[in-house]
Amino acid sequence: MLTGLAYAMGPAPQAGQGQGGGLIGFLPLVLIFVIFYFMLIRPQQKRAKEHKSMLENLKKGDKVVTSGGEYGVVEEVKTNTVILKISENVKVKYGKAYIAAVRTEEEE
C-alpha cells in the first residue's frame, strides 16, 4: 500500500539539483491575468470611454434613452444634469450618467 505512494513521490533530488519551476510556476498565473485583461478589463474601459464621449457630445434635440428605459428628447444640457422632454409639457431632470444611449433615426 505504501509502495505505491513511494513510487508516486519519485526519486529524491540529487545534491546540486533544485526543485525547478521557480518562475515557471508563476507562468500559468501570468497567462490567466493576461487573458483576463484582454477579455474583460480592456473592453470595459473602451465602453466607458465611448460612453463618456457620448455624454460630452450631448446637445439640445438629441433623442436619448435613459438607463431606466425612458425615451426622451434633450431640452437642456448642464454640467452634470440633462433635462429631457418625455412628452408634451412633461420635462424631467436626469443626471448625465443615467443617459444610456443616443438614438438614431434607424432605431425609431
C-alpha positions in Angstrom: 0.0 0.0 0.0 2.8 2.5 0.9 4.9 1.3 -2.0 2.5 3.0 -4.5 2.9 6.2 -2.6 6.7 5.9 -2.6 6.7 5.4 -6.4 4.4 8.4 -6.9 6.7 10.6 -4.9 9.6 9.9 -7.3 13.2 9.9 -6.5 14.8 12.4 -4.2 16.6 15.3 -5.9 20.4 14.9 -6.1 22.7 17.4 -4.4 23.1 20.4 -6.7 19.7 19.9 -8.4 16.9 22.3 -7.4 13.3 21.5 -7.4 12.9 23.6 -10.5 9.9 25.6 -11.6 10.8 28.8 -9.8 9.4 31.3 -12.3 7.8 28.6 -14.4 5.3 28.0 -11.6 4.0 31.6 -12.0 3.6 31.3 -15.8 0.0 30.0 -15.7 -1.0 32.7 -13.3 0.5 35.4 -15.5 -1.2 33.9 -18.6 -4.6 33.9 -16.8 -4.1 37.5 -15.9 -3.2 38.5 -19.5 -6.3 36.6 -20.8 -8.5 38.2 -18.1 -7.2 41.7 -19.1 -7.8 41.4 -22.8 -11.2 39.7 -22.4 -12.7 41.7 -19.6 -10.9 44.8 -18.4 -9.9 46.3 -21.8 -13.3 46.0 -23.4 -14.9 47.6 -20.3 -12.5 50.5 -20.4 -13.3 51.0 -24.1 -17.1 51.1 -23.4 -16.6 53.5 -20.6 -14.5 55.8 -22.8 -17.2 55.7 -25.6 -20.0 56.4 -23.0 -18.1 59.4 -21.6 -17.5 60.8 -25.1 -21.2 60.3 -25.9 -22.2 62.3 -22.8 -19.8 65.1 -23.6 -21.3 65.4 -27.1 -25.0 65.6 -25.9 -26.8 68.6 -27.4 -30.3 70.0 -27.5 -32.6 68.0 -29.7 -30.8 64.6 -29.3 -33.2 61.7 -28.8 -31.9 59.6 -26.0 -32.7 56.5 -23.8 -32.1 56.6 -20.1 -30.8 53.6 -18.1 -34.3 53.2 -16.7 -35.7 52.8 -20.2 -37.4 56.1 -20.7 -37.2 57.7 -24.1 -36.9 61.5 -24.4 -35.5 64.5 -26.3 -32.8 66.6 -24.7 -34.1 70.1 -23.9 -31.2 71.4 -21.9 -27.7 70.2 -21.1 -25.9 71.3 -17.9 -22.6 70.2 -16.3 -23.9 67.2 -14.5 -27.6 67.1 -15.5 -29.8 66.9 -18.5 -33.4 68.0 -18.9 -35.4 65.6 -21.1 -38.8 66.2 -22.7 -40.7 63.0 -22.1 -44.0 64.1 -23.7 -45.9 67.3 -24.2 -45.5 69.6 -21.2 -43.5 67.0 -19.3 -39.9 67.7 -18.6 -37.7 65.6 -16.3 -34.3 66.3 -14.9 -31.7 63.4 -15.0 -28.1 63.0 -14.1 -25.9 62.8 -17.2 -24.6 59.4 -16.1 -28.2 57.9 -16.5 -28.3 58.6 -20.2 -27.6 55.1 -21.7 -27.6 55.9 -25.4 -28.4 58.4 -28.1 -31.0 57.1 -30.6 -30.5 57.4 -34.3 -33.2 57.7 -37.0 -32.7 54.0 -37.8 -33.6 52.9 -34.3 -37.0 54.5 -34.3 
